[in-house]
Amino acid sequence: MHNDSLRILGLLPNDLDLRSGLVSDMQEKFEDVYSDILFETAIPWRSKVNEVATHGTNIMEYDGAADAASYYLNLADEVVERSRVATAA
């Protein structure tokens, strides 16, 4: 059984090691193929995210000033905006 009303809100590139040239190549290919559903926000690898997991909390409580927190806030804004558009459609 499948859900005909299910829609993909977007694809999220995450845990990206931006030091790798391979990641840049993959991002370009994703943009070429999935540009219509790819989130503008991408989440790079950050040690703070790993620390949060071991402390059983979230990035905002653990260190809301960390750059990792800003990536997740940007993603949240984008999800809210896309949700509004999807609901209106």
C-alpha positions as CSV (number, residue, x, y, z in Angstrom):
1,M,0.0,0.0,0.0
2,H,1.2,3.5,-0.8
3,N,0.2,7.0,0.1
4,D,-0.8,8.9,-3.1
5,S,-1.0,12.2,-1.2
6,L,2.6,12.0,0.1
7,R,4.9,14.7,-1.2
8,I,8.6,15.2,-0.8
9,L,9.2,18.5,0.8
10,G,12.9,18.5,-0.2
11,L,16.2,16.8,-0.2
12,L,18.8,17.9,2.4
13,P,22.5,17.6,1.9
14,N,23.9,17.0,5.3
15,D,27.1,16.0,7.2
16,L,29.1,17.4,4.4
17,D,32.9,17.6,4.7
18,L,33.4,20.7,2.7
19,R,37.2,20.1,2.6
20,S,36.6,17.3,0.1
21,G,36.5,18.1,-3.6
22,L,34.2,15.1,-4.0
23,V,31.5,16.8,-2.0
24,S,31.6,19.8,-4.2
25,D,31.3,17.6,-7.3
26,M,28.4,15.7,-5.7
27,Q,26.6,19.0,-4.7
28,E,26.8,20.2,-8.3
29,K,25.4,17.0,-9.6
30,F,22.6,17.1,-7.0
31,E,21.8,20.7,-8.1
32,D,21.7,19.6,-11.7
33,V,19.3,16.7,-11.1
34,Y,17.2,17.7,-8.1
35,S,17.2,21.5,-8.3
36,D,13.4,21.6,-8.0
37,I,13.4,19.9,-4.6
38,L,16.9,20.4,-3.2
39,F,16.9,22.6,-0.1
40,E,19.1,25.7,-0.4
41,T,20.4,25.0,3.0
42,A,23.1,22.4,3.3
43,I,24.4,21.1,6.6
44,P,28.2,20.8,6.7
45,W,29.9,18.4,9.1
46,R,30.4,20.1,12.5
47,S,31.9,18.5,15.7
48,K,29.2,20.4,17.7
49,V,26.5,18.2,16.1
50,N,28.3,15.1,17.3
51,E,28.8,16.6,20.8
52,V,25.0,17.3,21.0
53,A,24.2,13.7,20.3
54,T,26.3,12.5,23.2
55,H,24.7,15.1,25.6
56,G,21.2,14.1,24.7
57,T,20.1,17.7,23.9
58,N,19.7,19.8,20.8
59,I,22.1,22.3,19.2
60,M,20.1,25.3,20.3
61,E,20.3,24.4,24.0
62,Y,23.8,23.1,23.8
63,D,25.4,26.0,21.9
64,G,22.9,28.3,20.2
65,A,25.7,30.6,19.1
66,A,27.6,27.8,17.2
67,D,27.6,28.1,13.4
68,A,25.9,24.7,13.3
69,A,22.9,26.2,15.0
70,S,22.6,28.8,12.3
71,Y,22.5,26.1,9.6
72,Y,19.6,24.4,11.4
73,L,17.7,27.7,11.9
74,N,18.1,28.4,8.2
75,L,16.8,24.9,7.4
76,A,13.8,25.4,9.8
77,D,12.9,28.7,8.1
78,E,13.1,26.9,4.7
79,V,10.9,24.0,5.9
80,V,8.3,26.4,7.2
81,E,8.2,28.3,4.0
82,R,8.0,25.2,1.8
83,S,5.3,23.8,4.1
84,R,3.2,26.9,3.6
85,V,3.5,26.6,-0.2
86,A,2.7,22.9,-0.1
87,T,-0.3,23.5,2.1
88,A,-1.6,26.2,-0.1
89,A,-1.3,24.0,-3.2
